[in-house]
Amino acid sequence: MLHDPGEAMKPDKSLKNVFKEVTLWLIHADEDGKVDRYCKALQEDIQAKPVQRSVRLSLDWLGLCYASVAIDAFGKGDLQALAQPLRWAIAYRSLGFRFGAMNPPKGNDVVQLHEFVTSLKAIGPALLGEWDEAAGNAALLLAYAEAEQQRNAFPGSGRHKRWGKGTHDAFVIALLAQAFDLGTTYTPENPLIEAYQGLLMNWRTTDLAIFQQAMAPAVAFHLARGRYSTDKVEYEFDEPFDRVFPAELLLVQALRQRDGLPAFASGHALVDAPWAAISQLPDADQPPPLLAQTLARLQADYPQFR
């Protein structure tokens, strides 16, 4: 069990308060029996015929619980304790994304998935090298983004503040299109910001200096936008899990590893510390039976569900 992770795995110092908040949240969650309560809610969702649409909320809540445990373990440098909750958090978040994105719409309506966090949930499996699920999620995310774009293609839709904002959602969609050779008609309302444009152009580079130069502004943007949203300002990385594990930047590292490119460090602990942990993550128990039961019920009720 690793209690002194060494310099390479020390989280970025700016996350110190996040770890403190999560520790307190876990104490209260344990006192309230949150995991058991959410598991019971999910069981009730999948026992209904047809499956209740609230299943996505239950999956998200369980994802949040395991994400919090993963954050706590990562903050303590405990790889063994990190392995299972990180995998389970990603699995619950991914299944919640897939159900939300594939849930049959009514008429010409499109199920509304929240901008910013949805793309981060979709790419979680890629961080663990689960490429079959990652490829399916990539295609599903692009299809959803295209449908959302068509639905909100009118003046005053506010798309420029949401799915069309041109920040990490646009970056993730463009990166997945490149990485999985997928065509897409998705176009953000605002141009992709420079912080991600350089990384999109250079993520396959074999030059360390170019790679780190491209990573730096993306890291800076992630840090600047990693905070709780308010009534006036909605931040891209509102959830603690997405601040501690910057999925859009870790996705770059995972894709580089998949493609056999040099294992370059980003030059910043925000990316290098969690990637060092993920790269040497120990084996863990398989996903809980409840997750498999949920998947089976969704596939039974929705034959097109993958």
N, C-alpha and C positions, 0 to 999 in steps of 0.2 A: 504494500500500500504506500503510495507516494504522498508524503506530507511536506517535503521540501522540493517543490517542482524545479528549482533552479531558475536561472535568469531567463531562459528561453520560454518558460511557461508561467511567468509572473504576469497576471492580468494588468492591463493599463491602469495607472493610478487614478485616472478620472472616474473609474467605476467603483471606487471605494464605497461611496454612499449607496450605490445600487446593491452591493452585497449586504450591507447593513440592513437595508429595507427588506430584502428578501428573507434574511434570517428571522426578522421579526414577523414577517408574514407567515413563514412556516410554523413558527411557534403558535400563532393564533389559528392557523389552518389545522394543526394537530389537535388543538383544544376543541375546535368546532367539528372535527371529524369530516373535513371537506372532501377528502378523497372517497371515503365510504359513501357520502351523500351523493357525489357526482356519479359514482359507479352505479348506485341504485337508480338514479335518474336515467342513466343510459340504458340500463336493463329494462326499465319501464318503457322507454322509447322504442326499443327494438322488439318488445313483446307485443306491442300494438300492431294491428293489421288495418291499413298498411303502416309501415314504419312512420313514426311521428317526425315531422320536419324539425322539431326541436332537438333531434339527435345531433345536429351540427353544433348547437350550443353546448350540449353535454360533452361532445368530443373536444370542443375548444376549452372547456373548463378543466377537463382532465389533462389536456395538453399543458395548460397553465400550471397545474399542480406539479406535474413531473418536470416542467421547465424550471420551476422554482427550486426543486431539489437539485437539478443539474447545475444551476447557477451557484448554489451553496457549495456543492462538492467541488466545482471548478475553482471557486474562490479560495477554498482550503487546499487546493492542489492535490486532491484525492482522486486519482484516476480510476481506482477500482470502484469507488462510490459514484463516480460520474457516469460510468459506462451504461448502466441500465436506464437511469432516468433520462439521459440525453437521447438514447434510442427511442424510449417510449414517448417522450415529449414530441420528437420529430414524427413518430408514427401516428399519434393521435392528431397532431396538427395537419399532417398530410391527408389523413382520411377525412377530416372535417372539411378541408379544402376541396377534395374530390367530390364529396357529396354536395357541397354548395354549388360547385361549378357545373355538375352534371344533373342536378335535380331538375326534372323536366319543367320548363316554364309554362305559364298559363297564357295561351294565345301568343301574342307577339312580345310578351313581357320577358325580361331577363332577371334571373335571381340576382339580387344586388349583393355583391361581396365587397367588403370594405377595401378601399384602396390602401396602399402601403403595406399592410400586414399580410394580405393575401398572397402576393408574389413570394414573400419570405417563407410562408408556410409551404408553398408549392415546391420550393427548391431544397427543402430540408433533406430529403432522401439522397440527393446528389452529394451532400457533404459527407455522407457515410459510405459513398461508393455504391449505393443501391441503384444501379443504372437503369434497370428495366422500369422501376417505379418512377425514376427521375425523368425518363423519356416520355412516359405516359403523362406525367404531370406537366411537362413542358408543352406538349401538344394541347392539353386541356387548358392551360393558362393562356396560350395564344388564342385559342378559339374563344375563350371567355372575353378576353380583351377586345377582340374584333367585334363580338356581339355587343359588348358595352359601348364601343365606339359608334356602331351603327345606331344603337338606341338613343344615344345622346348627341347625335350629329345635328344640332340645331342651336341657334344663338341663345345664350342665356342658360344653357344646361349646367354651367359650372364645371364642365369637364376639365377645364384648365387648372382647377384646384385639386382635382382628384386623379382619376386614371390617366388623364392627359397632361399631368403636371410637368412631365419631362425630367423627373428625378430617377430614383432607383427602380420604380416600376418599369419605366421605359428602358432603362439599362438592362434589367433582368430579361425582359422580353426580347430585346435585340441580341443579347448574349446567348440566350437559349436558341434563338433562330439560327445563329451561326454554329453553335456547338452541336446541335442535333440536325442541322441541315433542313430546317423547316421554313417554308415560305410563310409570309404573313402580310396582311394588309394593315396591321396596326400602325398608327402614326400618332405620337403624342400631340396634344394641342399646342404645347410649348416645345421648342426644340430641346433635345437632350442637353442637359447642362454640361459645361466644360469639364467639371469634376469627374464625370463618368465618360465623357466622350473620348478623352485620351486613353482611358483604361480599355474601352471597347475596341479602340484601334490597335492597342498594343498588348493585349492580354496573352497573345501567343509568342511574344518576343523571346529570343534567346539571349538577350543582352540585359544583364542584371541592372545596370544603371537606368536603362530605359524603363524597365519594369517598375523599379522603385519610384521613378519620377512620375509614372502614370498612376501608381497606387496612392501616392501622397495626397493629392487633392481629394480623392474619393474617401480616404480615411478621414481627412479634415471635415468633409461634408457630413460623414456619418456621425462624427463626434459632435458637431455643431447642432445636428438635428436629432440627437438622441436625448429626448426629455419628454416629460408628460405633456400631452396636449392640454390646451385650455379652451375656454369658450370662444376665444378670439383667434387662437393659432393652433393649427393641427400639425403636429410634427411627424415626420416620416417614421422615426424609430421610437414609438411611444412605449412599447412593451419592454420590460427589463431583459427578457430573453433575447430580443433582437438587438439590444444595445451591447450585451455581453458577447453574443455570438453573431457578429455582423455577416449574415448569411450571403448577401450579395457579393461580398468581398471574399468570403471563404469559398464561394462557388467558383471563383476564378482559380483558386488554388486547387480545388478538387478537379476541375476540368483540365488543368495543366498536368496534374498527376495522371489522370485518365489517358491523356494524349502523349505521355512519355516526355514531356517538356522538362527542362531543368527545374529542380526544386528550389526556387528562389524565395528568400525571405522578403516580406514586404518592406521591412525596415521600421515597422511600428508594432508595438505590443498588442494593439487592438486586434490585429489580424494574426500576428505570429504566435501569440500565446494560445488562443483557442485552436489554431491549426496544429500547433505542436501537440496539444492534448488529443485532438481528433485523430491525428496521424498515428498515435500509439495507443489508441483506445483499446482496453482489454475486451475480450469476449464477454458477453452478458447473456442472461436468460432470454429466451424468445419472448416476443410481445405477449402480454397477458391474454388469457383465453377470451376475455370480454371483447378485446379488439377483433379477434378472429370471428367471434360470434356476430359482432356488429357488421363486419364486412359481408359475412354470409347472408345476413338478413337483407342488407341493402341490395346485394346481387339478386336475391330472390324477388324482391319487390320491383327492382329496376334492372331489367335484363341488360341494358346498355351500360350498366355501372361496371367499372373496371376496378 
